[in-house]
Amino acid sequence: MINDRPTELRVDLDELLNNYNKLTSLNNKKTGIAIVKADSYGLGARIIADHLYKNGVRHFATATLEEALELKDVIFDSMVLVLGVTNPQNVKYAVENNVSLTCPSKEWLEKCLEEMESIEGKLKIHVKIDTGMGRIGTSDKDELVKIDKLLLSEKIDFEGIFSHYSNADGSDNNYDDYQTKNFDERIKLFTHKPKYIHIGNSASTVKYSDRQDQYNMTRLGISLYGCYPSENIEKLDKINLDPVVSLVSKVTHVKKFLKGEKLGYGVSYEAKEDEYIATVPIGYADGILRRAQGFKIKVGSEDCEIVGRVCMDQLMVRCSENIKVGDDVLIFGENNGQKISVDDFATYQDTISYEIFCCINKRVPRVYYKNKMEL
Ligand SMILES: *Cc1c(COP(=O)(O)O)cnc(C)c1O
């Protein structure tokens, strides 16, 4: 296949691994689960998981059973935990492939145990406790006691208990402390302790790096990919994450506009003076949404405003007369000494880096770097 369009999403695998190592050493040596759900936040889970595995990472998590199964031939014997709710009818795939499942309720566990009657082997389980996120898992103490009894079944390998902070990227600790207290109270209800206890995400891993607690595992998502979960966490200045992801392209067309000439759908832009306009081959079909209009991207070393509406496959920027066809364009990340933070790009559009990454459409080729060389 040729790769004619110069638009690409670059992922630096070395920086990603550096971030994993920095985060796990920051966090009292808790085991770090690499969160590779949603195709590693859209960046390409197979290549990322393969690189992490080859460098010693043995714990992963995905959102779905399908995502976990797709990775088995690159992460082999590693733990892979499905964070969402798996249909009990499919537990055999989890057992056959050594995938760990999240137990969201007693009812779910009962259904799985019925399925397990005709299945050889053990089902690996992490019990999800809802401590205040209000998503999956149970907070009910009686239900947890019943779950604890069911876990004694020889068909179950009780591997973990976990919960999820909903406000760890916030500026105070109040709700985190409330959730931690709820978690501790409920862990006590279990008559035997599993191998892993985890509640942390990127934000709390950084925020509570110096806390000594009974948890021995933490879940690392956005921070692996080089972004702070929020400005609050970045401001703590506890860790210096290496940027991992860059979205780049090149100018495909340049033209001169005379004062008063208009451009784009809805003719929403009019040249205020004689000026130059460059066209870049990326648009909303690639995940650069119309709300990015007005943001300044880099063309060469110039800051160039996106003018007119973002089209499906292209967008236009205002630039100087020095810009030529073939000049480098940086939408976010780093290229040739130029930098734009993905957080600035996200904040401009009232969103977060997570959403920006996940929205970069599959049409944009993912290009991976090791030792600063393209793979
Ligand atoms: C996505 C997810 C994470 C990772 O969150 P980050 O903020 O990206 O670190 C951790 N735990 C659960 C349950 C998740 O769904």
PDBQT file of the ligand as one rigid body, heavy atoms in Angstrom, charges set to zero:
ROOT
HETATM    1  C1  LIG A 401      -9.516   3.931  31.807  1.00  0.00    +0.000 C 
HETATM    2  C2  LIG A 401      -9.371   3.439  33.180  1.00  0.00    +0.000 A 
HETATM    3  C3  LIG A 401      -8.188   3.674  33.896  1.00  0.00    +0.000 A 
HETATM    4  C4  LIG A 401      -7.081   4.553  33.380  1.00  0.00    +0.000 C 
HETATM    5  O1  LIG A 401      -7.364   5.902  33.650  1.00  0.00    +0.000 OA
HETATM    6  P1  LIG A 401      -6.262   7.027  33.329  1.00  0.00    +0.000 P 
HETATM    7  O2  LIG A 401      -6.858   8.264  33.866  1.00  0.00    +0.000 OA
HETATM    8  O3  LIG A 401      -6.148   7.070  31.837  1.00  0.00    +0.000 OA
HETATM    9  O4  LIG A 401      -5.013   6.596  33.986  1.00  0.00    +0.000 OA
HETATM   10  C5  LIG A 401      -8.058   3.095  35.131  1.00  0.00    +0.000 A 
HETATM   11  N1  LIG A 401      -9.045   2.327  35.650  1.00  0.00    +0.000 NA
HETATM   12  C6  LIG A 401     -10.201   2.095  35.003  1.00  0.00    +0.000 A 
HETATM   13  C7  LIG A 401     -11.254   1.251  35.643  1.00  0.00    +0.000 C 
HETATM   14  C8  LIG A 401     -10.417   2.657  33.747  1.00  0.00    +0.000 A 
HETATM   15  O5  LIG A 401     -11.563   2.438  33.111  1.00  0.00    +0.000 OA
ENDROOT
TORSDOF 0
